[in-house]
Amino acid sequence: MTGHRDSHLVVVDMQHVFGDATSAWFTPRFAEVIPPIERLVAAYQPDVTFTRFIAPDTPTGAWVDYYRQWPFALRPASDPMYELVPPFRDRPAVAAPTFGKWPQLAGRVGASIVVAGVSTDCCVLSTVLAAADAGVRACVVADACAGANDETHSKAIEIMALYGPLVEVTTVAAVLDGR
C-alpha cells in the first residue's frame, strides 16, 4: 500500500501547543517532522486534510479529570495555541476535542489514508486505530511523526505495525516513491 495513488494524506495536529517548547504538551521532535510533512503535502495535493485538537467548551465524563491535570489547555478553539504552525497556518483543518479524529475524517477520505503528524503515541495512534477498525487501510509515515519522546514514539509505531495489513508503517521516501 505504501504511497498508494488513491490514498488521502491526513496530517494530525501540527499545532503551536505541540510545537512550542514552553508548552506542557511540547513534542521534542516537532520541528524535525515539518520538512517531511511539507514534502508529503506537496505530493498529495489536493487530497490532504489537516486536523486540530481543541478543548471542549465544557469537559464531561473522564475529560473533567483530564483537564484538572491540564488546566492550561482549557481555552477556546480560536486561541493561538490551537492554530496550525507555519507553514501550514492557512490550511483548513477539521477540529475535535478528542485524541482520535476518525469521526471527522470518515466522510472526507476514501479506502486508504497516509498519516503523519503528532503525537505518534496519542492523537496519531488514536486516529489510525479507529480508521483501521472502520476498514480503512492506514499507512503511518514513521519519519513524519513525532511522539512525546523517542521511546513512546517507537512503542506506538510498534503497536500500530501489529495491526497489519490494516496498518502499514513506512517512510517518507517509500511513500513518495509510490506516488
C-alpha positions in Angstrom: 0.0 0.0 0.0 2.9 2.4 0.6 2.2 5.6 -1.2 -0.9 4.3 -2.9 -2.0 6.7 -5.5 -5.6 6.8 -4.3 -4.7 7.5 -0.7 -5.6 10.6 1.2 -3.0 12.3 3.3 -4.0 13.1 6.9 -1.8 15.5 8.9 -2.5 15.2 12.6 -2.3 18.2 14.9 0.6 20.2 13.7 -0.3 23.0 16.2 1.6 25.5 18.4 0.5 23.7 21.6 2.7 20.7 20.5 5.5 22.7 18.8 6.1 25.4 21.4 9.0 24.4 23.7 7.3 26.2 26.6 4.1 24.2 26.3 3.4 21.4 28.7 2.5 19.3 25.6 5.6 20.1 23.7 6.7 17.3 21.3 10.5 17.4 21.2 11.0 16.3 17.6 8.1 18.5 16.3 10.3 20.8 14.2 12.1 17.8 12.6 8.9 16.5 11.1 7.8 19.7 9.4 10.0 19.3 6.3 9.0 15.7 5.6 5.3 16.7 6.1 5.8 19.5 3.6 7.1 17.0 1.1 4.1 14.8 1.6 1.6 17.6 1.4 3.2 18.7 -1.9 2.9 15.2 -3.3 -0.7 14.6 -2.1 -2.3 17.9 -3.0 -5.3 18.4 -3.2 -6.0 15.2 -1.2 -4.8 16.5 2.1 -6.7 17.0 5.4 -5.2 18.7 8.5 -6.6 18.1 11.9 -6.5 20.1 15.1 -7.0 19.1 18.7 -9.2 21.6 20.6 -10.5 21.7 24.2 -14.2 21.2 24.7 -16.3 24.1 25.8 -17.2 22.1 28.9 -15.5 18.9 29.7 -17.6 15.9 30.5 -17.0 12.4 31.8 -13.4 11.4 32.2 -12.4 14.6 30.4 -13.2 16.5 33.6 -10.3 14.8 35.3 -8.1 15.2 32.3 -8.5 18.9 32.3 -7.9 19.1 36.0 -4.5 17.7 35.1 -4.0 20.1 32.1 -6.0 23.3 33.0 -3.8 25.4 30.7 -5.4 23.7 27.7 -9.0 24.8 28.6 -9.0 27.6 26.1 -11.3 28.4 23.1 -10.7 26.7 19.8 -9.7 30.1 18.4 -6.8 30.5 20.9 -3.5 30.9 19.0 -2.0 27.8 20.8 -4.5 25.7 18.8 -3.6 27.2 15.5 -1.6 25.2 12.9 2.1 26.2 12.8 3.7 27.8 9.7 4.0 26.6 7.0 0.5 25.1 7.5 -1.2 28.0 9.2 -3.5 28.9 6.4 -4.7 25.4 5.7 -8.3 24.5 6.6 -8.4 21.8 9.3 -11.0 19.6 10.9 -11.1 20.1 14.7 -12.2 17.9 17.5 -11.9 17.8 21.3 -10.8 14.2 21.1 -7.5 12.4 20.6 -8.7 10.5 17.6 -10.0 12.4 14.6 -11.6 9.5 12.7 -15.2 10.6 13.0 -14.4 13.9 11.5 -12.3 12.3 8.7 -14.6 9.4 7.8 -16.6 11.3 5.2 -13.6 13.1 3.7 -11.3 10.2 2.8 -11.6 7.0 0.8 -10.5 3.5 1.4 -6.9 4.3 2.4 -5.1 7.1 4.2 -1.5 8.1 4.7 -0.9 9.6 8.2 1.7 12.0 9.5 1.9 14.4 12.4 1.9 14.4 16.2 1.8 13.0 18.7 2.5 9.4 17.5 1.7 8.0 20.9 -1.6 9.8 21.3 -3.6 11.5 18.5 -1.9 9.7 15.6 -2.3 6.3 17.3 -6.0 7.0 18.2 -6.8 8.2 14.7 -5.1 5.3 12.9 -6.6 2.5 15.0 -10.1 3.9 14.7 -9.6 4.1 10.9 -8.4 0.5 10.8 -11.4 -0.6 12.8 -13.6 1.2 10.2 -11.9 -0.9 7.5 -9.7 1.9 6.1 -6.1 1.0 5.3 -3.8 3.3 7.1 -0.2 3.9 6.1 1.7 5.6 9.0 4.8 7.5 7.9 7.1 6.9 10.9 9.7 9.5 10.0 6.9 12.2 9.5 5.5 11.6 13.0 6.8 12.7 16.4 5.9 11.5 19.9 6.1 12.8 23.4 9.6 11.2 23.4 11.6 8.8 21.3 10.7 5.8 23.4 6.9 6.2 23.3 7.1 7.2 19.6 8.8 3.9 18.9 6.4 1.9 21.0 3.4 3.5 19.3 4.9 2.7 15.9 5.4 -1.0 17.0 1.9 -1.2 18.3 0.4 0.2 15.0 2.5 -2.3 13.0 0.8 -5.1 14.8 -2.4 -4.2 13.0 -1.1 -5.2 9.6 -2.3 -5.5 7.0 -4.9 -2.8 8.0 -2.0 -0.6 9.2 1.4 -0.3 7.4 4.3 1.5 8.8 6.6 3.1 6.3 8.9 6.1 5.5 8.6 9.3 3.6 10.9 8.0 0.9 8.9 4.9 0.3 5.6 6.8 0.2 7.0 9.3 -2.3 8.5 6.5 -4.5 5.0 5.0 -4.7 3.3 8.2 -5.8 
